[in-house]
């Protein structure tokens, strides 16, 4: 039964639920999240959520107040009251979500006597958060206990699932663990580096960071930085019209390569506004911004805004997590962490990212292949978009039921004007068509560089369940320093750290917000990563080269073991 301090009847939604009761609900397969001290059971919303179910599953058992506030308007948050089933007392100690490998104990009435709602925060002493929510196997599996069987995995260091115990209390030291393999030692080394560089994960420190973060959000609201400067979009629309017009002009003149150049620049610029709309950063109205996003991404760009939302929302929740963040899961072509050598299970794609012979070759040369691969990135986005739409991976019910069909109509429109009208009817021969396609698509390559630049060189270490949302975002994301007159070229992607903290701030206001965020970082002691475009690229290529060297060492070790007739592992 729910606990309640008053003697009179209490509204069911205001009933106090204990930690063990909530754990039991999750063990029974319920989707429980904590927002502003309210316990929400959102099972019924999973199939309706416009941003996909995976982003919700990654906050099950957690205090998701900051994540929910960052992505949703006040009206949306108010509507969440319909899912409330109770409240909690005092600060909440996070569980590890089931999708990340957390395991949970069923609840029974006998647990009421021993229920410890205010457990010790230290991970080494918190039996409920560690013993109950950490899986028996070390590697995160794409698990929902009611739907997915656990895969048998070979034992190894608990890099991710129990990293909360390693990192939160700093209980594991390399000097005390001589049996660690080379890769496990590298993982622990990266964790220790972050522990030394960033604020402590103790409760008082993290609560202070969260408090200051929320105060800054109120200041940003007060200064009107959430208000969209619509006049700035007049310049955007003028730029789009100019680029598209130049594309048609040179197409008419028969300068197909030049025409493709301007079409690629047109697509490059469009993405920035589609990104704004996807985060409801233009009108802040769900329907209006969705229509704007579909018109830009699908009708004019041939890409699915629905696929992007599903992918991007997860990226924002579990940024730079090798098992969970689809934006860094590029095996077999690229690997930004040595952990991909272990054929990790992707919880987003629900498959094993096999480190096979193709990956072993590609990763060893990835620092050389990085820019050529990104130049072809748009072709991959077509595939991902059509997979999303044809498989119906988006919501089929609720307020977003029509998105899929609207997007499919947009893709038909796109391939009619681009594929048939422009490529087939307007260009006379196969060689010119190939030139046009390759130029227009490769010109968008710098966009993919801009997207990966903010994360590929940053930490992929998991510091566990006690790290606050703002600290994790700043630890895994960097900003790019550039003069204001180049803002149109970066389209807000140069302020990704700020954007990850406050996703719904319109990009034209991010530069003004930057000074406030820098002050916040100084106050709480979190390093603010800011690099020039060239220096940032050097860091990314350096990271790729470092992982490539590790791949070469691993391959050499495996060959040596094979020659000696010894078992080959990682």
C-alpha positions, 0 to 999 in steps of 0.5 A: 500500500502507498504510504501517507502521513495524513489520517484522512483519505488521500487522492490516489495521485497524491499517495506517497509511493516508496522506492520499493513499491516503484521498483516492484512496479518496474519489475512487473513491466511498468514504465515508471518515471519521476518528474517534479516529484510525481510518479508517472506510469506512462505505459499507455503513452509509449505507442503515442509518443511522437519522439519514439518509445526508446527515449522514454525507456532510457529514463525509466526508474529515474528522476527525468525532470530535467530531460522532460522539461528540456524537451516539452512545453509547459502545456505538454508537461501539464498534460502529463498529470493524467499519468500520475499515480503518486508522489515520492518523498525527498530526493530520488536515487535513480535506478538503472533503466531496464533497457540499459540492463537494470534488474528489479525485485518484485514487490510484496507486502513483507517488503513494507517493513524493510523499505528504505526510501531514503537510502544512502546515496553512495553507490557502494552502500546503496543496495537498492540502486546497485544490487537491484538495478544492475544486471547480472551480466556486465554488458548492457543488453537491449532488454525490456524484461517483459519482451526481450530475453537476456542474451548469454554473454561472456563475463568481463569487467562491468564497464557500463552496467556497474559503472555507477558503483565504480565511478560514483564512489571511485571504488575501483582503482587500476592499481588495485585491479591487476587482472583487468584486460587491456581494454577494460583497463582503458575503460577504467582509465577513461572513467578515472580521467573524467572523475578527476576532471569533473565535479564529484558525483556525491549528492550535495554536489550534483544537487547544487548543479541541478539547482543552478541549472534550473535557476539558469533556465528561469533566467533564460525565460526571463530574458526572453531567449525562448522567444523565436526571433521570427525576423531572423528567419526572413534572412534564412528564407531569402538565403534558401530562395537565392540558393535554390534559384541559382541551382535552377539557373545553372541547371537551365544553362547546362552547368550541371556541376555548378547547379548541383553545388548550389542544390547541395548548399540549399540542402545544407542550409535547410537542415538547420531550420528542420532541426529547429522545427524538430525541437519545436524551437520556431513556433513552440506549437507541436502541429505547426512545427511538425508541419514546418519540419516535414515540409523542409526535411521530407518535401524539400530534402527527401529525409524523414523528420520522424526518423530524425526525431526518434534518433535525435531524442535518444541521442539527447538522453544518452549522449555518447553512450556506445551501447545506446546513442545511435549518433555514435554507432557507426560500426563497421565503418567508424568507432570512436571508442575501443569498446566497439571492439567488443561487438556491443549490443545496440539498444537503439537498433536492437542488434549486435554491432559486430566487430567483423572483418570489415570493421577491423579493416575500416577502423584501422584506417578510419582517421583517413576515411573519416572525411570521405565517408561523411561526404557520402553520408546523405545516401545513408540518410535516405536509407534510414529514412525509408526504413523508418517510414516503411517499417512504421517505426513512428507512432501510429496512434494518437496526435501523431498518427498522421505524421507517417503518411504526411512524410510518405507524401513528402518523399513522393513529392521529393522524388518527383521534383528531384528524381524525375523532374530535375535529374531525369527530365532536365539533365540529358545524359548519364554522365551529367546526372552522375556529376550532378548527384555526386556534387549535390550530395557531397557538398552536404558533407561538411554538415555531417562534419559539423554534426559529429564534431561536437561529440566524437572527440568528447568522453564516452565514459559512463559515470553512472546513475548519479551523474546529473543531466547538465553535467553529462551533457557538458561532459559529452558535448563541445562547442565550436568557436566562430565569429558571429558573421559565420553563424549562418554557416554553422546554423546553431550547430556550433553551440551544441553544448548549450543546445543539449542543455536547453534544446528548445532555445531558438538557435538565433538566441544561442549566442546570447545564451552562451555567456550565461552558460559559461557563467553557470559552468564557472559557478559549478566547476564544470569545464566548458569545452570550446574549440575553434573549428580547425582545432575541433577537427584535429581533436576528432581526427586525433580520437579516431587515430587513437582508436585506430591504433588500439585496433591495430594493437588488438589485431596484432595481439589476436594474431600472436595468440592464434599463432600460439594456439591460445584462445583469441578474445578481446 
